[in-house]
Amino acid sequence: MTAPTKDTYNSLKLLFDVSRELVSALDLNTVLQRVLSLSLEIVEAQSASIIILNDQQEAIDAAIILDGKVHEDTIERLKNTLDDGLAGWVARNRQAALIADTSQDERWLKRTYPDELTPNTKSSLCAPLIVRNQLVGVITFTNNKTHYYQKNHLELIQAIADQAAIAVLNAQLFQASQQRANVMAVLAETATAV
């Protein structure tokens, strides 16, 4: 296959794999990990993160993959990117963004402290997770080379984000229905005891 044909094939295969994996996942943490794991290799990122938002646009869940390792419980660490970083810009504007050189773009949050989860990022891609006109999260990929990402990468991660948004919403709805079922079971048990 020629390079463009192979790239197109890989992109379509990734979208198919993401779709297939996400349809079967109902646990939110599983959804987050699968989205990041499947996408990381295709966009050749050193790290990836996903932040899930509630209706008030507050972070309620997050995950980071760095060097192939999943880091959960990273909400506190990623909250400042929603205020001052690229993820926040993408969430506020509800559009994907590409940063060719993080040292030259004010949307990139420069950290002033050492952090083992922050790679030497030179370029980044970020896309909103929107379903039914509702923003449910933001996904970000980073690379340690400047000008690494191109417009085709941005289009690919937006397609991934669109699928991920549906999977996140499904997982949230499933979780809410499970909680309601548990409440109903407790109420039924209480009523029977009375």
C-alpha positions as CSV (number, residue, x, y, z in Angstrom):
1,M,0.0,0.0,0.0
2,T,1.1,3.5,-0.6
3,A,1.6,5.8,2.4
4,P,-1.7,7.8,2.0
5,T,-3.6,4.6,1.3
6,K,-2.1,2.9,4.4
7,D,-2.8,6.0,6.5
8,T,-6.4,6.0,5.4
9,Y,-6.7,2.3,6.0
10,N,-5.2,2.7,9.5
11,S,-7.6,5.6,10.3
12,L,-10.6,3.7,9.2
13,K,-9.5,0.6,11.1
14,L,-9.0,2.7,14.2
15,L,-12.5,4.2,13.9
16,F,-13.9,0.7,13.4
17,D,-12.0,-0.7,16.4
18,V,-13.0,2.3,18.6
19,S,-16.6,1.9,17.6
20,R,-16.6,-1.9,18.2
21,E,-14.9,-1.6,21.6
22,L,-17.0,1.3,22.9
23,V,-20.3,-0.3,22.0
24,S,-19.6,-3.1,24.4
25,A,-18.3,-0.9,27.3
26,L,-20.8,0.3,29.9
27,D,-18.3,1.1,32.7
28,L,-17.0,4.7,32.4
29,N,-13.5,3.9,33.5
30,T,-13.3,1.1,30.9
31,V,-14.6,3.5,28.2
32,L,-11.9,6.1,29.1
33,Q,-9.1,3.6,29.1
34,R,-10.2,2.0,25.8
35,V,-10.6,5.3,24.0
36,L,-7.1,6.4,25.1
37,S,-5.4,3.1,24.4
38,L,-6.9,2.6,21.0
39,S,-6.2,6.1,19.9
40,L,-2.7,6.7,21.3
41,E,-0.8,4.5,18.9
42,I,-2.5,5.7,15.7
43,V,-1.9,9.3,16.4
44,E,1.6,8.4,17.7
45,A,1.2,10.3,20.9
46,Q,3.5,10.1,23.9
47,S,0.6,10.8,26.2
48,A,-3.2,11.2,26.1
49,S,-5.8,12.4,28.5
50,I,-9.5,12.5,28.7
51,I,-11.6,14.7,31.1
52,I,-15.3,14.0,31.6
53,L,-17.5,16.9,32.5
54,N,-20.9,17.2,34.2
55,D,-23.7,19.6,33.1
56,Q,-22.0,22.5,34.9
57,Q,-18.8,21.9,32.9
58,E,-16.9,20.6,36.0
59,A,-14.5,17.7,35.8
60,I,-16.0,14.6,37.3
61,D,-13.7,11.9,35.9
62,A,-10.4,11.7,34.1
63,A,-7.6,9.4,32.9
64,I,-4.1,9.8,31.5
65,I,-2.0,7.4,29.6
66,L,1.7,8.0,29.6
67,D,4.3,5.6,28.3
68,G,1.6,2.9,27.9
69,K,0.5,3.1,31.6
70,V,-2.9,4.3,32.6
71,H,-3.1,6.8,35.5
72,E,-6.5,7.1,37.0
73,D,-7.7,9.5,39.8
74,T,-6.1,12.4,37.9
75,I,-9.1,14.8,38.2
76,E,-7.3,17.2,40.5
77,R,-4.3,17.3,38.3
78,L,-6.2,18.0,35.2
79,K,-8.7,20.6,36.6
80,N,-6.2,23.4,36.0
81,T,-6.1,22.6,32.3
82,L,-9.8,23.3,32.2
83,D,-9.2,26.7,33.6
84,D,-6.0,27.8,31.9
85,G,-5.0,25.2,29.3
86,L,-5.9,23.9,25.9
87,A,-8.6,21.6,27.2
88,G,-10.4,24.6,28.7
89,W,-10.1,26.5,25.5
90,V,-11.5,23.5,23.5
91,A,-14.4,23.1,26.1
92,R,-15.3,26.8,26.0
93,N,-15.1,27.1,22.2
94,R,-16.5,23.6,21.6
95,Q,-14.1,23.0,18.7
96,A,-11.0,20.9,18.2
97,A,-7.5,22.5,18.3
98,L,-4.1,21.7,17.0
99,I,-1.0,23.3,18.6
100,A,2.1,22.9,16.4
101,D,4.5,24.3,18.9
102,T,3.4,24.5,22.6
103,S,6.1,27.0,23.4
104,Q,4.5,29.5,21.0
105,D,0.8,29.1,21.9
106,E,-0.8,30.8,24.8
107,R,-3.5,28.1,25.1
108,W,-0.9,25.6,26.3
109,L,-0.6,25.5,30.1
110,K,3.1,25.9,31.1
111,R,3.8,24.0,34.3
112,T,6.2,25.6,36.8
113,Y,6.7,22.5,38.8
114,P,8.2,19.1,38.1
115,D,5.5,16.5,37.3
116,E,6.1,12.9,36.3
117,L,2.9,12.8,34.4
118,T,3.8,15.8,32.2
119,P,5.9,14.7,29.2
120,N,8.2,17.0,27.2
121,T,5.3,18.2,25.1
122,K,6.1,20.1,21.9
123,S,2.8,19.7,20.0
124,S,-0.8,18.7,20.9
125,L,-4.2,17.9,19.6
126,C,-7.4,18.4,21.6
127,A,-11.1,17.7,20.7
128,P,-14.4,18.1,22.5
129,L,-16.6,15.2,23.2
130,I,-20.1,16.4,22.2
131,V,-23.3,14.4,21.9
132,R,-26.8,15.7,21.4
133,N,-25.3,19.2,21.6
134,Q,-24.0,18.5,25.1
135,L,-20.3,18.7,26.0
136,V,-19.4,15.6,28.0
137,G,-15.6,15.9,27.9
138,V,-12.4,16.7,26.2
139,I,-9.6,14.5,24.8
140,T,-6.0,15.6,24.4
141,F,-3.0,13.9,22.7
142,T,0.6,15.1,22.9
143,N,3.9,14.5,21.0
144,N,7.4,15.5,21.9
145,K,8.1,16.9,18.4
146,T,7.1,20.3,17.2
147,H,4.9,20.6,14.1
148,Y,4.2,16.8,14.4
149,Y,0.5,16.9,14.0
150,Q,-1.4,17.9,10.9
151,K,-4.9,18.7,9.9
152,N,-5.6,15.0,9.1
153,H,-4.7,14.1,12.7
154,L,-7.2,16.7,14.0
155,E,-10.0,15.3,11.8
156,L,-9.2,11.8,13.0
157,I,-9.3,12.7,16.7
158,Q,-12.5,14.6,16.2
159,A,-14.1,11.5,14.7
160,I,-12.8,9.5,17.7
161,A,-14.1,12.1,20.1
162,D,-17.5,11.9,18.5
163,Q,-17.7,8.2,19.0
164,A,-16.2,8.5,22.5
165,A,-18.9,11.1,23.5
166,I,-21.7,8.6,22.7
167,A,-19.9,5.9,24.7
168,V,-19.4,8.2,27.7
169,L,-23.0,9.2,27.6
170,N,-24.1,5.6,27.4
171,A,-21.9,4.7,30.4
172,Q,-23.2,7.6,32.4
173,L,-26.8,6.6,31.6
174,F,-26.1,3.0,32.5
175,Q,-24.5,4.1,35.8
176,A,-27.5,6.3,36.6
177,S,-30.0,3.5,35.9
178,Q,-27.9,1.1,38.1
179,Q,-28.1,3.6,40.9
180,R,-31.9,4.0,40.5
181,A,-32.3,0.2,40.4
182,N,-30.3,0.0,43.7
183,V,-32.5,2.7,45.3
184,M,-35.7,0.9,44.1
185,A,-34.4,-2.4,45.5
186,V,-33.8,-0.8,48.9
187,L,-37.2,0.9,48.9
188,A,-38.9,-2.4,48.0
189,E,-37.0,-4.2,50.7
190,T,-38.0,-1.6,53.3
191,A,-41.6,-1.7,52.2
192,T,-41.7,-5.4,52.5
193,A,-40.2,-5.3,56.0
194,V,-42.9,-2.8,57.1
